[in-house]
Amino acid sequence: MTDLEQRLGYAFRDPALLSRALTHRSHGAEHNERLEFVGDAVLNCVVAAALFRRFPQLPEGDLSRIRANLVNRDCLLQRAQDLGMAGLVRLGEGELRSGGASRPSILSDATEAVFGAVFLDGGFESARVVIEQCYAEAIQAVDPGVSGKDPKTRLQEWLQAKGMPVPEYGITAVDGEAHKQSFTVSCRIKALGRETTGHGASRRIAEQEAARAALAELVP
């Protein structure tokens, strides 16, 4: 088994499927976009079923919002980081030079492609086990009381309900090598004289973490 297969907990019968899942279109004609298409559908199905079982009383609208929050690019990027995907995706020379190895869209798309490859190689049950393992902590951390709204949305709504302007976000630091960068972002709420920070593998993730920190200080 490759290191990635060990982290997935799945050994491919057809290693070519995994190789294709890790190939960006800039590298050649046999790229991962079709596998990404399959993986997106399987991921949505598995996460929807997991939420349906975990929250038997939630209405469809809340389940949909929570699912959307779990399968978006930021959440997929976190799964990619957990799986050690950075540096594994095969890229063309131009994409490599432009920092594609750490680009959130490339890593998140490749993660979906890997899920699709598992489905095609081992069937739905294998894909379900892999995805549920990758998403176990994220699904466990879901708070149904916020109806799947992300921290930035919740903070904005809380401030607007009190007649205050939305917060300002700004990057304060970028650390790490090109294939594994870490962003630090500030969240400034001028009306309250408060500022919090967040860290993440992308600017969007760091902004969400900064907003989460602000909510922890402001909302009981």
N, CA, C and O of each residue as an XYZ file, in Angstrom:
880
protein
N       0.836     -1.193      0.000
C       0.000      0.000      0.000
C       0.875      1.248      0.000
O       1.926      1.278      0.640
N       0.437      2.275     -0.719
C       1.110      3.564     -0.657
C       0.758      4.245      0.657
O      -0.172      3.829      1.349
N       1.504      5.294      0.998
C       1.188      6.038      2.225
C      -0.221      6.600      2.175
O      -0.927      6.587      3.184
N      -0.642      7.092      1.015
C      -1.987      7.642      0.899
C      -3.032      6.556      1.089
O      -4.043      6.785      1.753
N      -2.810      5.385      0.522
C      -3.757      4.284      0.714
C      -3.860      3.911      2.197
O      -4.946      3.599      2.686
N      -2.754      3.944      2.893
C      -2.780      3.637      4.324
C      -3.592      4.669      5.086
O      -4.353      4.326      5.992
N      -3.428      5.939      4.716
C      -4.199      6.979      5.400
C      -5.682      6.890      5.054
O      -6.540      7.201      5.880
N      -5.974      6.463      3.829
C      -7.375      6.270      3.431
C      -7.969      5.027      4.073
O      -9.181      4.943      4.273
N      -7.110      4.056      4.399
C      -7.602      2.780      4.886
C      -8.187      1.939      3.770
O      -9.099      1.141      3.987
N      -7.647      2.129      2.559
C      -8.174      1.403      1.397
C      -7.051      1.105      0.412
O      -6.274      1.994      0.063
N      -6.965     -0.152     -0.039
C      -5.965     -0.561     -1.027
C      -6.641     -0.719     -2.384
O      -7.614     -1.462     -2.513
N      -6.140     -0.036     -3.373
C      -6.745     -0.069     -4.707
C      -6.440     -1.386     -5.421
O      -5.301     -1.854     -5.441
N      -7.485     -1.969     -6.005
C      -7.297     -3.122     -6.885
C      -6.658     -2.672     -8.193
O      -5.828     -3.375     -8.770
N      -7.060     -1.486     -8.653
C      -6.534     -0.904     -9.888
C      -5.780      0.373     -9.535
O      -6.390      1.440     -9.465
N      -4.462      0.290     -9.309
C      -3.687      1.472     -8.918
C      -3.758      2.605     -9.932
O      -3.522      3.762     -9.584
N      -4.083      2.282    -11.191
C      -4.159      3.330    -12.213
C      -5.250      4.342    -11.889
O      -5.141      5.513    -12.253
N      -6.306      3.894    -11.203
C      -7.380      4.817    -10.827
C      -6.871      5.845     -9.827
O      -7.194      7.028     -9.936
N      -6.084      5.409     -8.859
C      -5.524      6.351     -7.883
C      -4.552      7.295     -8.566
O      -4.530      8.490     -8.272
N      -3.746      6.763     -9.480
C      -2.797      7.607    -10.211
C      -3.533      8.684    -11.001
O      -3.112      9.841    -11.034
N      -4.626      8.296    -11.633
C      -5.391      9.273    -12.413
C      -6.044     10.309    -11.495
O      -6.113     11.489    -11.838
N      -6.518      9.869    -10.337
C      -7.140     10.802     -9.392
C      -6.167     11.869     -8.929
O      -6.571     12.967     -8.547
N      -4.882     11.542     -8.964
C      -3.844     12.471     -8.504
C      -3.164     13.185     -9.661
O      -2.053     13.691     -9.510
N      -3.820     13.229    -10.818
C      -3.242     13.886    -11.991
C      -4.090     15.077    -12.415
O      -5.257     14.923    -12.773
N      -3.499     16.258    -12.372
C      -4.190     17.482    -12.785
C      -4.209     17.583    -14.302
O      -3.352     17.017    -14.980
N      -5.187     18.303    -14.829
C      -5.316     18.411    -16.282
C      -4.096     19.058    -16.935
O      -3.845     18.840    -18.121
N      -3.340     19.846    -16.181
C      -2.147     20.481    -16.746
C      -1.040     19.468    -17.030
O      -0.093     19.770    -17.757
N      -1.154     18.272    -16.461
C      -0.114     17.256    -16.612
C      -0.314     16.408    -17.863
O       0.656     15.909    -18.434
N      -1.560     16.244    -18.292
C      -1.794     15.427    -19.473
C      -3.256     15.134    -19.693
O      -4.114     15.572    -18.927
N      -3.534     14.388    -20.747
C      -4.924     14.117    -21.136
C      -5.633     13.191    -20.150
O      -6.847     13.298    -19.973
N      -4.902     12.290    -19.512
C      -5.507     11.362    -18.549
C      -5.536     12.012    -17.165
O      -4.794     11.626    -16.262
N      -6.406     13.002    -17.024
C      -6.451     13.753    -15.767
C      -7.657     13.350    -14.916
O      -8.391     12.422    -15.258
N      -7.848     14.065    -13.798
C      -8.795     13.609    -12.774
C     -10.179     14.255    -12.810
O     -10.968     14.023    -11.894
N     -10.509     15.052    -13.821
C     -11.772     15.790    -13.765
C     -13.004     14.886    -13.802
O     -13.996     15.170    -13.130
N     -12.953     13.799    -14.579
C     -14.100     12.892    -14.607
C     -14.255     12.172    -13.261
O     -15.375     11.954    -12.797
N     -13.152     11.811    -12.649
C     -13.213     11.185    -11.329
C     -13.713     12.175    -10.283
O     -14.432     11.795     -9.358
N     -13.342     13.420    -10.424
C     -13.843     14.464     -9.522
C     -15.372     14.565     -9.613
O     -16.054     14.710     -8.598
N     -15.893     14.488    -10.827
C     -17.340     14.525    -11.054
C     -18.032     13.394    -10.293
O     -19.051     13.616     -9.639
N     -17.482     12.186    -10.380
C     -18.052     11.039     -9.668
C     -17.906     11.230     -8.160
O     -18.848     11.001     -7.401
N     -16.716     11.652     -7.737
C     -16.461     11.819     -6.310
C     -17.367     12.841     -5.659
O     -17.788     12.661     -4.516
N     -17.673     13.919     -6.378
C     -18.571     14.944     -5.849
C     -19.941     14.347     -5.542
O     -20.519     14.623     -4.490
N     -20.457     13.534     -6.453
C     -21.778     12.930     -6.258
C     -21.764     11.942     -5.100
O     -22.682     11.934     -4.281
N     -20.733     11.113     -5.026
C     -20.647     10.116     -3.952
C     -20.480     10.802     -2.605
O     -21.109     10.406     -1.624
N     -19.635     11.830     -2.551
C     -19.411     12.569     -1.303
C     -20.708     13.167     -0.789
O     -21.026     13.042      0.394
N     -21.457     13.816     -1.667
C     -22.725     14.420     -1.246
C     -23.698     13.372     -0.726
O     -24.403     13.610      0.255
N     -23.740     12.219     -1.376
C     -24.642     11.152     -0.948
C     -24.246     10.605      0.423
O     -25.097     10.444      1.297
N     -22.958     10.320      0.611
C     -22.493      9.755      1.881
C     -22.693     10.731      3.029
O     -23.158     10.341      4.100
N     -22.347     11.992      2.817
C     -22.505     12.993      3.876
C     -23.985     13.216      4.183
O     -24.359     13.360      5.346
N     -24.825     13.246      3.153
C     -26.266     13.413      3.376
C     -26.813     12.272      4.220
O     -27.577     12.513      5.155
N     -26.438     11.037      3.910
C     -26.924      9.889      4.665
C     -26.424      9.919      6.104
O     -27.159      9.582      7.033
N     -25.155     10.329      6.285
C     -24.597     10.398      7.643
C     -25.331     11.446      8.475
O     -25.614     11.214      9.651
N     -25.641     12.595      7.877
C     -26.382     13.638      8.596
C     -27.816     13.204      8.872
O     -28.365     13.508      9.930
N     -28.420     12.500      7.930
C     -29.787     11.996      8.104
C     -29.852     11.076      9.324
O     -30.801     11.147     10.105
N     -28.857     10.222      9.488
C     -28.843      9.301     10.630
C     -28.528     10.029     11.932
O     -29.110      9.724     12.973
N     -27.607     10.992     11.875
C     -27.169     11.636     13.123
C     -28.197     12.616     13.662
O     -28.323     12.770     14.877
N     -28.934     13.281     12.780
C     -29.893     14.300     13.205
C     -31.294     13.930     12.698
O     -31.781     14.534     11.742
N     -31.936     12.956     13.323
C     -33.231     12.454     12.822
C     -34.358     13.476     12.886
O     -35.382     13.289     12.230
N     -34.201     14.544     13.652
C     -35.287     15.521     13.794
C     -35.104     16.763     12.934
O     -36.022     17.577     12.837
N     -33.939     16.930     12.304
C     -33.694     18.155     11.534
C     -34.467     18.154     10.223
O     -34.541     17.123      9.554
N     -35.047     19.300      9.841
C     -35.749     19.396      8.547
C     -34.771     19.429      7.376
O     -33.566     19.613      7.550
N     -35.320     19.247      6.190
C     -34.512     19.161      4.975
C     -33.644     20.397      4.762
O     -32.482     20.277      4.375
N     -34.204     21.594      5.013
C     -33.455     22.818      4.775
C     -32.193     22.894      5.619
O     -31.134     23.267      5.114
N     -32.291     22.545      6.900
C     -31.126     22.570      7.778
C     -30.106     21.517      7.368
O     -28.903     21.776      7.375
N     -30.586     20.329      7.012
C     -29.677     19.275      6.569
C     -28.918     19.706      5.313
O     -27.724     19.436      5.185
N     -29.596     20.364      4.407
C     -28.958     20.822      3.165
C     -27.870     21.837      3.450
O     -26.787     21.769      2.869
N     -28.151     22.792      4.354
C     -27.155     23.812      4.672
C     -25.943     23.200      5.368
O     -24.807     23.586      5.093
N     -26.179     22.249      6.266
C     -25.063     21.608      6.957
C     -24.223     20.817      5.965
O     -22.994     20.868      6.005
N     -24.884     20.088      5.077
C     -24.147     19.317      4.076
C     -23.297     20.238      3.199
O     -22.128     19.951      2.940
N     -23.886     21.340      2.748
C     -23.140     22.267      1.894
C     -21.896     22.782      2.605
O     -20.860     22.990      1.974
N     -21.995     22.986      3.903
C     -20.866     23.485      4.675
C     -19.778     22.429      4.840
O     -18.607     22.760      5.029
N     -20.171     21.148      4.770
C     -19.213     20.066      4.950
C     -18.515     19.652      3.658
O     -17.424     19.083      3.701
N     -19.125     19.929      2.521
C     -18.539     19.481      1.247
C     -17.973     20.645      0.436
O     -17.606     20.465     -0.725
N     -17.899     21.836      1.032
C     -17.367     22.968      0.273
C     -15.846     22.876      0.157
O     -15.227     21.982      0.734
N     -15.257     23.789     -0.578
C     -13.819     23.733     -0.870
C     -12.973     23.785      0.386
O     -11.974     23.072      0.486
N     -13.351     24.614      1.348
C     -12.547     24.740      2.564
C     -12.508     23.425      3.331
O     -11.453     23.000      3.804
N     -13.663     22.791      3.448
C     -13.720     21.528      4.194
C     -12.968     20.434      3.438
O     -12.298     19.607      4.056
N     -13.073     20.420      2.108
C     -12.325     19.453      1.317
C     -10.822     19.705      1.421
O     -10.032     18.762      1.452
N     -10.434     20.962      1.476
C      -9.018     21.279      1.629
C      -8.494     20.737      2.953
O      -7.373     20.233      3.018
N      -9.290     20.838      3.997
C      -8.868     20.291      5.284
C      -8.695     18.782      5.209
O      -7.762     18.226      5.789
N      -9.610     18.116      4.485
C      -9.471     16.669      4.297
C      -8.182     16.372      3.524
O      -7.473     15.414      3.834
N      -7.885     17.199      2.515
C      -6.653     17.012      1.741
C      -5.424     17.149      2.632
O      -4.475     16.374      2.510
N      -5.440     18.134      3.528
C      -4.324     18.319      4.449
C      -4.196     17.121      5.382
O      -3.091     16.643      5.636
N      -5.322     16.636      5.890
C      -5.303     15.481      6.792
C      -4.738     14.239      6.102
O      -4.061     13.421      6.726
N      -5.029     14.113      4.800
C      -4.575     12.944      4.041
C      -3.152     13.112      3.491
O      -2.594     12.188      2.899
N      -2.581     14.286      3.692
C      -1.233     14.528      3.188
C      -1.168     14.613      1.674
O      -0.218     14.133      1.057
N      -2.189     15.231      1.073
C      -2.273     15.288     -0.387
C      -1.295     16.293     -1.001
O      -0.921     16.152     -2.166
N      -0.882     17.291     -0.246
C       0.025     18.315     -0.781
C       1.302     17.650     -1.293
O       1.953     16.897     -0.569
N       1.647     17.931     -2.527
C       2.840     17.352     -3.121
C       2.607     16.042     -3.842
O       3.510     15.540     -4.512
N       1.393     15.463     -3.720
C       1.103     14.194     -4.376
C       0.464     14.364     -5.748
O       0.534     13.461     -6.582
N      -0.163     15.525     -5.988
C      -0.864     15.737     -7.255
C       0.152     16.037     -8.357
O       1.005     16.913     -8.215
N       0.043     15.293     -9.455
C       0.953     15.512    -10.593
C       0.468     16.705    -11.409
O      -0.687     16.768    -11.832
N       1.388     17.652    -11.616
C       1.057     18.904    -12.289
C       1.976     19.138    -13.480
O       3.082     18.600    -13.543
N       1.501     19.952    -14.429
C       2.358     20.391    -15.512
C       3.376     21.392    -15.003
O       3.212     21.958    -13.922
N       4.421     21.609    -15.774
C       5.502     22.491    -15.320
C       5.010     23.912    -15.032
O       5.427     24.527    -14.050
N       4.128     24.427    -15.882
C       3.622     25.780    -15.666
C       2.834     25.896    -14.385
O       2.971     26.875    -13.652
N       2.011     24.905    -14.109
C       1.219     24.908    -12.881
C       2.106     24.780    -11.664
O       1.843     25.396    -10.631
N       3.145     23.991    -11.775
C       4.091     23.857    -10.665
C       4.771     25.184    -10.360
O       4.890     25.578     -9.200
N       5.215     25.868    -11.408
C       5.911     27.143    -11.214
C       5.021     28.198    -10.597
O       5.503     29.080     -9.886
N       3.711     28.118    -10.862
C       2.791     29.130    -10.344
C       2.225     28.768     -8.965
O       1.297     29.422     -8.489
N       2.769     27.744     -8.329
C       2.341     27.386     -6.983
C       1.135     26.475     -6.924
O       0.439     26.433     -5.910
N       0.878     25.748     -7.994
C      -0.289     24.881     -8.039
C      -0.298     23.774     -7.007
O      -1.363     23.282     -6.632
N       0.890     23.373     -6.537
C       0.968     22.271     -5.566
C       0.253     22.592     -4.264
O      -0.153     21.688     -3.534
N       0.097     23.891     -3.969
C      -0.574     24.277     -2.717
C      -1.905     24.984     -2.973
O      -2.530     25.484     -2.038
N      -2.345     25.028     -4.246
C      -3.576     25.746     -4.561
C      -4.780     24.998     -3.999
O      -4.967     23.819     -4.302
N      -5.603     25.668     -3.180
C      -6.751     25.001     -2.561
C      -7.681     24.319     -3.558
O      -8.162     23.218     -3.291
N      -7.946     24.950     -4.702
C      -8.867     24.349     -5.670
C      -8.319     23.033     -6.211
O      -9.079     22.086     -6.411
N      -7.008     22.961     -6.452
C      -6.408     21.741     -6.982
C      -6.440     20.620     -5.950
O      -6.751     19.477     -6.284
N      -6.123     20.941     -4.705
C      -6.110     19.925     -3.653
C      -7.518     19.429     -3.329
O      -7.728     18.231     -3.139
N      -8.478     20.347     -3.267
C      -9.846     19.930     -2.960
C     -10.438     19.110     -4.095
O     -11.136     18.126     -3.850
N     -10.164     19.507     -5.338
C     -10.653     18.731     -6.485
C     -10.025     17.338     -6.510
O     -10.708     16.359     -6.810
N      -8.746     17.241     -6.200
C      -8.077     15.943     -6.185
C      -8.638     15.044     -5.092
O      -8.710     13.828     -5.266
N      -9.033     15.629     -3.975
C      -9.630     14.841     -2.897
C     -10.948     14.236     -3.356
O     -11.213     13.059     -3.112
N     -11.769     15.034     -4.019
C     -13.006     14.488     -4.580
C     -12.703     13.397     -5.598
O     -13.396     12.380     -5.641
N     -11.678     13.597     -6.412
C     -11.315     12.594     -7.412
C     -10.887     11.286     -6.753
O     -11.197     10.208     -7.259
N     -10.185     11.373     -5.641
C      -9.780     10.169     -4.917
C     -11.017      9.429     -4.401
O     -11.094      8.204     -4.494
N     -11.970     10.167     -3.865
C     -13.217      9.528     -3.416
C     -13.914      8.841     -4.591
O     -14.434      7.734     -4.449
N     -13.923      9.498     -5.745
C     -14.524      8.901     -6.927
C     -13.783      7.652     -7.366
O     -14.400      6.674     -7.787
N     -12.454      7.681     -7.267
C     -11.655      6.522     -7.647
C     -11.931      5.341     -6.719
O     -12.004      4.200     -7.176
N     -12.085      5.603     -5.428
C     -12.413      4.532     -4.485
C     -13.768      3.914     -4.852
O     -13.922      2.693     -4.836
N     -14.738      4.754     -5.180
C     -16.066      4.264     -5.562
C     -15.991      3.363     -6.796
O     -16.579      2.281     -6.807
N     -15.281      3.794     -7.823
C     -15.193      3.010     -9.046
C     -14.377      1.735     -8.847
O     -14.630      0.730     -9.510
N     -13.410      1.767     -7.949
C     -12.546      0.614     -7.712
C     -13.203     -0.417     -6.798
O     -13.089     -1.621     -7.029
N     -13.890      0.058     -5.761
C     -14.405     -0.875     -4.751
C     -15.883     -0.806     -4.481
O     -16.388     -1.557     -3.647
N     -16.601      0.078     -5.165
C     -18.038      0.167     -4.961
C     -18.429      1.181     -3.893
O     -17.580      1.778     -3.230
N     -19.742      1.358     -3.748
C     -20.244      2.389     -2.847
C     -19.845      2.142     -1.396
O     -19.486      3.081     -0.686
N     -19.904      0.881     -0.947
C     -19.609      0.610      0.457
C     -18.183      0.997      0.809
O     -17.936      1.552      1.879
N     -17.243      0.709     -0.082
C     -15.853      1.104      0.172
C     -15.722      2.617      0.241
O     -15.026      3.150      1.106
N     -16.404      3.316     -0.686
C     -16.353      4.777     -0.688
C     -16.992      5.341      0.572
O     -16.498      6.309      1.150
N     -18.084      4.732      0.992
C     -18.763      5.202      2.205
C     -17.837      5.109      3.414
O     -17.735      6.053      4.197
N     -17.167      3.973      3.562
C     -16.277      3.778      4.706
C     -15.143      4.806      4.690
O     -14.822      5.397      5.722
N     -14.540      5.015      3.521
C     -13.434      5.969      3.409
C     -13.892      7.383      3.731
O     -13.245      8.084      4.509
N     -15.007      7.806      3.134
C     -15.484      9.178      3.338
C     -15.922      9.397      4.773
O     -15.621     10.436      5.361
N     -16.631      8.426      5.348
C     -17.068      8.598      6.739
C     -15.884      8.656      7.688
O     -15.925      9.370      8.690
N     -14.837      7.917      7.384
C     -13.627      7.987      8.209
C     -12.980      9.360      8.089
O     -12.566      9.947      9.089
N     -12.893      9.869      6.865
C     -12.279     11.184      6.647
C     -13.087     12.309      7.286
O     -12.525     13.315      7.719
N     -14.400     12.135      7.343
C     -15.293     13.188      7.819
C     -15.788     12.963      9.244
O     -16.624     13.727      9.727
N     -15.298     11.946      9.919
C     -15.835     11.586     11.232
C     -15.804     12.763     12.208
O     -16.817     13.069     12.838
N     -14.662     13.418     12.338
C     -14.542     14.517     13.297
C     -15.380     15.714     12.871
O     -16.013     16.357     13.708
N     -15.389     16.014     11.586
C     -16.157     17.169     11.098
C     -17.651     16.976     11.327
O     -18.341     17.913     11.729
N     -18.156     15.776     11.079
C     -19.581     15.510     11.281
C     -19.911     15.506     12.774
O     -20.965     15.990     13.185
N     -19.005     14.960     13.575
C     -19.230     14.938     15.016
C     -19.271     16.353     15.586
O     -19.970     16.609     16.566
N     -18.526     17.269     14.977
C     -18.438     18.647     15.492
C     -19.600     19.527     15.052
O     -19.702     20.670     15.498
N     -20.474     19.027     14.193
C     -21.588     19.835     13.703
C     -22.505     20.234     14.848
O     -22.893     19.405     15.671
N     -22.844     21.515     14.888
C     -23.804     22.032     15.867
C     -25.099     22.349     15.123
O     -25.170     23.358     14.421
N     -26.119     21.510     15.263
C     -27.360     21.742     14.507
C     -28.050     23.044     14.879
O     -28.904     23.526     14.134
N     -27.695     23.619     16.018
C     -28.334     24.862     16.443
C     -28.011     26.047     15.557
O     -28.722     27.051     15.579
N     -26.929     25.940     14.766
C     -26.585     27.050     13.875
C     -26.972     26.747     12.434
O     -26.619     27.496     11.524
N     -27.698     25.650     12.223
C     -28.272     25.302     10.917
C     -27.257     25.285      9.792
O     -27.576     25.623      8.652
N     -26.029     24.889     10.114
C     -25.022     24.743      9.078
C     -24.385     26.043      8.616
O     -23.593     26.033      7.674
N     -24.709     27.158      9.250
C     -24.099     28.422      8.840
C     -22.650     28.478      9.306
O     -22.331     28.074     10.424
N     -21.785     28.978      8.446
C     -20.381     29.059      8.804
C     -20.158     30.225      9.770
O     -21.012     31.105      9.880
N     -19.011     30.242     10.475
C     -18.754     31.282     11.479
C     -18.835     32.710     10.944
O     -19.357     33.588     11.631
N     -18.331     32.964      9.728
C     -18.387     34.317      9.182
C     -19.828     34.782      9.007
O     -20.158     35.925      9.324
N     -20.671     33.912      8.511
C     -22.083     34.266      8.328
C     -22.750     34.528      9.667
O     -23.488     35.502      9.820
N     -22.492     33.661     10.634
C     -23.107     33.821     11.960
C     -22.653     35.115     12.625
O     -23.460     35.817     13.233
N     -21.358     35.435     12.510
C     -20.843     36.675     13.110
C     -21.462     37.887     12.434
O     -21.868     38.834     13.108
N     -21.537     37.866     11.121
C     -22.131     38.990     10.390
C     -23.584     39.194     10.795
O     -24.010     40.324     11.032
N     -24.343     38.112     10.876
C     -25.756     38.224     11.252
C     -25.909     38.736     12.683
O     -26.811     39.521     12.974
N     -25.021     38.285     13.575
C     -25.099     38.731     14.974
C     -24.822     40.227     15.070
O     -25.514     40.944     15.793
N     -23.808     40.698     14.340
C     -23.480     42.121     14.366
C     -24.588     42.964     13.729
O     -24.957     44.007     14.269
N     -25.109     42.531     12.612
C     -26.148     43.289     11.923
C     -27.424     43.360     12.751
O     -28.140     44.361     12.716
N     -27.707     42.293     13.498
C     -28.898     42.295     14.357
C     -28.784     43.351     15.443
O     -29.793     43.813     15.976
N     -27.560     43.733     15.770
C     -27.324     44.761     16.785
C     -27.005     46.121     16.165
O     -26.581     47.049     16.854
N     -27.214     46.218     14.860
C     -27.027     47.486     14.173
C     -25.584     47.880     13.947
O     -25.286     49.059     13.760
N     -24.690     46.918     13.962
C     -23.263     47.215     13.778
C     -22.797     46.765     12.396
O     -23.368     45.840     11.820
N     -21.761     47.417     11.862
C     -21.246     47.032     10.539
C     -20.541     45.684     10.583
O     -20.190     45.185     11.652
N     -20.340     45.105      9.406
C     -19.684     43.801      9.319
C     -18.211     43.951      9.673
O     -17.669     45.050      9.559
N     -17.551     42.882     10.098
C     -16.127     42.970     10.472
C     -15.230     43.101      9.251
O     -15.651     42.859      8.119
N     -13.990     43.487      9.504
C     -12.987     43.596      8.447
C     -11.957     42.482      8.635
O     -11.487     42.241      9.747
N     -11.612     41.807      7.539
C     -10.638     40.730      7.585
C      -9.390     41.123      6.799
O      -9.479     41.783      5.764
N      -8.234     40.712      7.296
C      -6.991     41.017      6.586
C      -5.917     39.991      6.917
O      -5.825     39.525      8.052
N      -5.100     39.640      5.917
C      -4.002     38.699      6.135
C      -2.884     39.401      6.910
O      -2.450     40.491      6.536
N      -2.430     38.773      7.979
C      -1.332     39.342      8.773
C      -0.036     38.563      8.607
O       1.038     39.085      8.908
N      -0.115     37.312      8.128
C       1.105     36.527      7.923
C       0.823     35.336      7.021
O      -0.279     34.789      7.014
N       1.838     34.947      6.262
C       1.803     33.727      5.457
C       3.095     32.980      5.752
O       4.185     33.491      5.498
N       2.971     31.761      6.292
C       4.143     30.994      6.705
C       4.203     29.659      5.969
O       3.216     29.216      5.382
N       5.360     29.033      6.009
C       5.529     27.700      5.441
C       5.996     27.717      4.001
O       6.025     28.761      3.348
N       6.362     26.537      3.517
C       6.813     26.382      2.145
C       5.633     26.426      1.196
O       4.480     26.308      1.613
N       5.927     26.596     -0.078
C       4.869     26.816     -1.075
C       3.843     25.698     -1.097
O       2.664     25.955     -1.341
N       4.265     24.452     -0.846
C       3.329     23.324     -0.931
C       2.536     23.119      0.351
O       1.614     22.304      0.388
N       2.890     23.855      1.405
C       2.168     23.678      2.666
C       2.157     24.999      3.436
O       2.757     25.112      4.504
N       1.470     25.988      2.880
C       1.424     27.305      3.500
C       0.372     27.367      4.607
O      -0.602     26.614      4.618
N       0.604     28.282      5.524
C      -0.339     28.546      6.600
C      -0.605     30.047      6.649
O       0.330     30.847      6.674
N      -1.878     30.424      6.663
C      -2.270     31.824      6.654
C      -2.748     32.249      8.043
O      -3.413     31.489      8.747
N      -2.397     33.467      8.417
C      -2.931     34.071      9.637
C      -3.740     35.297      9.224
O      -3.255     36.164      8.497
N      -4.974     35.351      9.698
C      -5.904     36.421      9.306
C      -6.477     37.073     10.558
O      -6.766     36.402     11.550
N      -6.636     38.397     10.493
C      -7.262     39.121     11.604
C      -8.718     39.423     11.272
O      -9.084     39.597     10.109
N      -9.531     39.480     12.305
C     -10.937     39.861     12.192
C     -11.147     41.059     13.116
O     -11.111     40.926     14.339
N     -11.367     42.239     12.510
C     -11.495     43.463     13.300
C     -12.951     43.905     13.360
O     -13.615     44.036     12.332
N     -13.433     44.131     14.567
C     -14.779     44.646     14.786
C     -14.615     46.024     15.416
O     -14.552     46.154     16.638
N     -14.546     47.044     14.579
C     -14.223     48.394     15.051
C     -15.240     48.912     16.046
O     -14.883     49.580     17.016
N     -16.508     48.605     15.810
C     -17.562     49.131     16.689
C     -17.406     48.653     18.125
O     -17.867     49.313     19.056
N     -16.758     47.508     18.306
C     -16.576     46.947     19.651
C     -15.125     47.026     20.117
O     -14.805     46.647     21.244
N     -14.249     47.523     19.239
C     -12.838     47.613     19.597
C     -12.208     46.253     19.826
O     -11.346     46.098     20.691
N     -12.643     45.261     19.044
C     -12.130     43.902     19.220
C     -11.420     43.418     17.966
O     -11.745     43.807     16.844
N     -10.444     42.560     18.197
C      -9.740     41.946     17.076
C      -9.332     40.529     17.468
O      -8.755     40.307     18.532
N      -9.641     39.575     16.592
C      -9.253     38.188     16.824
C      -8.451     37.699     15.619
O      -8.448     38.338     14.567
N      -7.779     36.578     15.776
C      -6.995     36.012     14.691
C      -7.392     34.566     14.450
O      -7.923     33.887     15.329
N      -7.118     34.118     13.232
C      -7.377     32.726     12.868
C      -6.268     32.215     11.976
O      -5.603     32.994     11.293
N      -6.064     30.902     11.979
C      -5.005     30.288     11.181
C      -5.613     29.169     10.337
O      -6.571     28.518     10.753
N      -5.046     28.949      9.143
C      -5.548     27.885      8.295
C      -4.710     27.697      7.047
O      -3.823     28.497      6.747
N      -5.007     26.617      6.319
C      -4.252     26.281      5.112
C      -4.635     27.152      3.923
O      -3.986     27.093      2.879
N      -5.680     27.957      4.069
C      -6.055     28.921      3.032
C      -6.560     30.178      3.730
O      -6.855     30.168      4.925
N      -6.654     31.262      2.958
C      -7.168     32.511      3.536
C      -8.600     32.325      4.017
O      -8.968     32.826      5.080
N      -9.404     31.613      3.248
C     -10.804     31.430      3.614
C     -10.943     30.666      4.923
O     -11.762     31.022      5.770
N     -10.148     29.623      5.088
C     -10.204     28.856      6.334
C      -9.771     29.727      7.509
O     -10.396     29.698      8.570
N      -8.704     30.500      7.323
C      -8.217     31.363      8.400
C      -9.257     32.412      8.778
O      -9.420     32.727      9.956
N      -9.963     32.958      7.782
C     -11.020     33.928      8.072
C     -12.127     33.287      8.911
O     -12.628     33.895      9.857
N     -12.504     32.063      8.559
C     -13.537     31.371      9.330
C     -13.089     31.150     10.779
O     -13.883     31.292     11.709
N     -11.822     30.806     10.958
C     -11.321     30.577     12.313
C     -11.259     31.881     13.109
O     -11.517     31.884     14.313
N     -10.920     32.986     12.446
C     -10.917     34.283     13.132
C     -12.329     34.672     13.544
O     -12.547     35.194     14.637
N     -13.295     34.412     12.650
C     -14.698     34.702     12.986
C     -15.175     33.818     14.108
O     -15.926     34.260     14.977
N     -14.742     32.560     14.099
C     -15.121     31.631     15.169
C     -14.607     32.122     16.525
O     -15.300     32.039     17.539
N     -13.368     32.638     16.515
C     -12.800     33.164     17.753
C     -13.577     34.378     18.255
O     -13.778     34.550     19.457
N     -14.012     35.220     17.310
C     -14.813     36.399     17.695
C     -16.144     35.982     18.286
O     -16.589     36.551     19.282
N     -16.778     34.998     17.684
C     -18.071     34.513     18.205
C     -17.906     33.949     19.607
O     -18.770     34.139     20.462
N     -16.798     33.254     19.844
C     -16.566     32.673     21.170
C     -16.456     33.756     22.232
O     -16.821     33.536     23.387
N     -15.948     34.938     21.842
C     -15.822     36.033     22.795
C     -17.126     36.797     22.983
O     -17.397     37.311     24.068
N     -17.935     36.874     21.926
C     -19.106     37.760     21.937
C     -20.431     37.085     22.265
O     -21.304     37.677     22.901
N     -20.570     35.841     21.824
C     -21.879     35.176     21.944
C     -21.828     34.152     23.080
O     -20.987     33.253     23.062
N     -22.704     34.278     24.049
C     -22.701     33.347     25.185
C     -22.937     31.910     24.728
O     -22.965     30.997     25.553
